Amino acid sequence: MHFLKKVFISGNLNKVLPFLVLFGFSNDCISQKKEVSASEKIEQYINLSSTPSDLKKIEIFENDFPEIFKYYPNINPINPKVKPGLSSGFSSKRLHPLEGDLKAHNGVDIVAKENTPVYASANGKVIKSKFFNGKAGHSVELSHKYGFKTRYFHLNLFIVKTGETVLKGQIIGYLGNTGGSTGYHLHYEILKNGKYINPKKFLHIGE
């Protein structure tokens, strides 16, 4: 068994806290509550983590705790079985293709053919599904456990409604070129505890 798995699954978190810190886990991501289950520790860690580097460390447990990771957005939203191709990455500043000035790009642009199915990247609830949503075009926003939100922009069509519960890997719409878009692609965003984080870290690109 992977050493970090032994650390988490052992009974007393106080005894293993030094090992977690040694292996790069942030202090604020680890509670010193005694005698909690492994699944509780993993859920607590995910809840408190806010950076992709901290979150990536917990993915070694995905096969052992599949019920937890149903709510963790780590699949390619246009094809859950393969790595996506990106036309534009996450950036604090980039030259906007339509407006010609420097602006933050708070997600990634995933290229594919028109009407390619778009999938929910984790179990969650639809908190917004809107046609003609300004520069986002036809768009969907999902809320997930552990402080995650995901957003899907420039759709040709969405097939879910606000308030609906969706499952990881469920089709929620079809890729398009609506709103402020220069070609067929999905603009995809992930927020964690209210802050944008780089989706590339969850799509297993360049590993």
N, C-alpha and C positions, 0 to 999 in steps of 0.2 A: 504493500500500500504506500502511496505517495506520503512523504513525511508530513506535509502540511495537512493532509487528511487525518493522520493520526493525532495531530495537534488539536484540530477542531473537534474531533469525535471523542477525545478523552473527556472525562467528567468534569474536572474543576478548571475553569478558565483562568483563575488566578495563577495556577501552577504553570500554565502554558503561555501566559501573556508575554513573558520575556522572549519566547521563541517567535511569536507573531511579530513583535517589534523588530527583532533581529532580521526577519525575512522581509522587512519592508512594509508591513501593514501599519497604517497610520494609527496613532494612539486614540484619536477621536472616533475611530471606526470600531473600537473594541470596548465592550463593557466589562467591568470587573465583577458583574453579578455571578454568584456562585451557583454551581450545580444546575446548569441549563442544558437542554438537549442540543445535539449537533445542529438540527434543523433550526432551532431558535437562534443559535449563534450565527448561522449563515444568514438568516433573514435580518437579524439585527445589523450585521456587517453591511449587507446590501442597502438597508435603509439609510445608514449613516454615511456611506461612501458617496463622494461627489465627483471624483475624478476617474477618467477611464483607466488610468494605471492601477488605482486601487480596486476598481470593479473587475478588471481582467483577472486579478489574482484569484478571485473566488470561482471562476469558471471551471476549475478542476473538479468541482463538485457536481457539475451538471448531470452526469450520468447516474450519480448516486442519489440525487434529490430532484428528480424530474418535475415533481409537483411545484417546487419553488421556482424552477426556471421556466415554467410556462408563462410566468409574468415578467420575464427578463428579456428585453428586446435585442436579441442577438442573431436574428436571421436576416438574410437579404430580402427586402420587401417586394422584389419583383421576381425572385426565383429562390425559394428557401434552400435549394440544394447546391447552389453554386455561388462563387464569389461574383459580385457585380462589377461592371465596368463604369468608371467615373469619368465624367467630362469636366467636373469642377469640384474641388475639395473644400473642406471647412477652413475658413480663414477670417481673421480679424479685419483684414482689409484686402479687397480685390477690386479690379476695375469692372464696374457693372456693365454688362454687355449692351444694355439698352440705354442707360442714363449717362454713361461715359465718365462717371466719377467713382472715387474710392468709397466702398461701403463694405460693411461686414457681411460675410456669407455664412449664415448660422447653421448650415447643413451641408449635405453633399448632393450633387446632381448625378443620378444614375440613368444611363442611356439605354434605351431599348426601343423596339418597334411600337408604333401606334397600337393602342388597345391591348398591350401586354397586361395580364392580370397583376394587380397590386395587392399584396397580402399584409394583414396585420402582423407586426413583428413580435407581438406578445399578447397574451390575454388582456382584455381591458374593456373599457366602456367608451362609446363614442360621445365626446363632449361638444363636438362641432362637426357638422356636415353641411357645406354651403356651396351653392352654385354662384359663379361670378363674384368670388371673394377677392376683389381687387387684383393686386399683382400675383396673389397666390392662385388665381383661377379657381376652378372647381376643386375643393379641398376637403380633407378630413383630418380631424384631430382626435387622438385617443388618450385616455388617462389610464395608467396602469398602477399596480401596487409598487411599493418601495420608492415612491416619489418620481417615477418615470412618466413622461408624456412623449408621444410621437406624433409627427405631423407629416402629411402627404399632400403635396401641392401639384398643380398643373394637370390634374386628371381630366380625361375626356368625359368620364362618368363615374359617380360613386353609387354604390348599391346598399349602403347602410344609412341609418337615420340616427339623429341625435337621441341619446338615451339608451341605445341598443348595446347589448353585451356582445363582444366578439371574442373569438378564440385565436390563439397564435396559429398562423398559417391559413387563416380564413381570408377569402377574397373580399376586399372592401371596395374595390373600384378598378378602373382601367386607365393605364398610362396615356397621357395626352400632351397637349401643347397650348393649354389655356392660360389666361392671365399674362403676366410679364415673362414670357418665355420666347426663346429664339429657335426652339426645335423640340422634337419629341424627347421628353425625359421626365423622370420623377425627382422633384426636389424633396429630400427626406431629412427631417430634423429629429433629434432626441434632446429632451430636457431632463435634467436630474435635479430634484429639489429646487426647481425654478430657474436653473441655469443651463444654458446651451452647452452641450458637450459634443465632441467630434464623433459622428456616427461611424466613421471609418474604423475606429477601434473596436466596434461591435460587429463589423462585417467580415472580419478575418481576412483583410487585404494586406498583402505584403508581409505575411508572417513566414 
